[in-house]
Amino acid sequence: MSTMWNGCLADTDYFELRSSSGHDYGVWVTTPPNHDPATAQLPVVYVLDGNWAVGLTAPLIVTQQDPMQPIKPYIQVSIGYAGEDAQHWARLRNRDLVPPGEPVAREFLDAVEMGVQAGAMTREQADAYVDELRDTRGDAFLGFITDELHPRVERDYGTATSGHGLFGYSYGGLFSLYAWLTGTTLFESIGAGSPGVAGEDSRIFARIRELGDDLPTAELHLTFNDREILGTVPIYQNLTKNAATVLHHLTARGAAVTSEVLRETHVTGLQSSFLSYLRTCRAGELSR
């Protein structure tokens, strides 16, 4: 294994894996302190957007030792991009995390244009960012996780056979919703933080209508950021409004879904959202 991140993130290994689609992914595997795979086979929690999220989420594995609010033991596997692709993670995630056929919302394009005008990205960068949304492959990425990455993690780390989870934020949250709606059996719990349901014509709504009352049984946890809906940025207001509509449709059909409103912005909400998922879906028992 590569020595990358050794000494930076405790109990964390790093390796790279090329998918059958020819894309290179960086994978960080964080185990609980003093974990011995010979005596404890643990479930895996997969976390998306590893290039950004690993530093915010992997250290929270110590919550498994919290005496006041313990979390059930798990191994965290953070998935990002490797090599030269790592510097382009912000646009490559558009390809991997967005469901196939997902429309590109006008508010999203307006937000990208605002980024250009504000100097946050060049016109070339903006065009490349949007181009990744023209042929989105969330289906292929889900297949990579379930059929290629998980068997590797299972083999190398001696994981449990059940109890696995998935967490994503923003477009990662959109992917989490998509994965839940596919009915994939790998995950028993799924966290979707501030999911990127940008338009009312999202494929998420179409899939809910297709399923009717025959919804997946895996536990789903949604989080929303109050400063998005109360702010003045249209794209974030739309995300929250549409995600709340998703929640309404699912609860009306009796889905196993929970939710929490966080006092965060879209940028600051990732860590709080992950903690909310852990506390809701992976709560342990207090020691006597």
C-alpha angles and dihedrals in degrees: 000000000000117000090223111135093009105145091016100073116029118237091004128136125191131206138160126232130189113216125223085254089063098251122134118227131190115219127196117195115197119188127193118265111280092006114171112192089196091067104026127042106195134193120247129241110203114209121196129216091039095175088064105021104046095077092049099043111027095067088057088074085093087074085085086074096046106126093200101046110009124192123215111257117268142159114238120220113189116196123207141136129290137213117357090346090069091075090053097048093119092065100031090059087065089065096046105034101044119084116246112270094017109157118238107240119228090229089057093052089048090053091052090050090051088054090055093048091049092050094245090126138007124248089252091052092047093050091049090048093054093041090065088063093060094076108022119185109192087142093059092046092051089051090051091055097045101035105030113019100038095053088052092050091044091052098044099040104031095234129187119271094236144016097069123157141200129210129186136165131209104340084002087058089051089053090049090054090047092049091049092050092051088063094231109180098212095083124061093181132027130191121203114187118197089333116217098241092150102172141034087238093061118143087236091072091045091052092050090053091048092053096045108178093341094094128160118270098220113114113259124197122191127191129194132194115229093206090061096058092038095045132085102246108107097208092055092045089053093048092055095043093050094044089052088052089052089052091050092052092048098046090047087058094048096250121170093252133140130182145191135195113224130201094235143105123242091262097046099039103081099087094042090049092052091049090050090053092049094048093047104038103025104035114153132202124272114248115250 
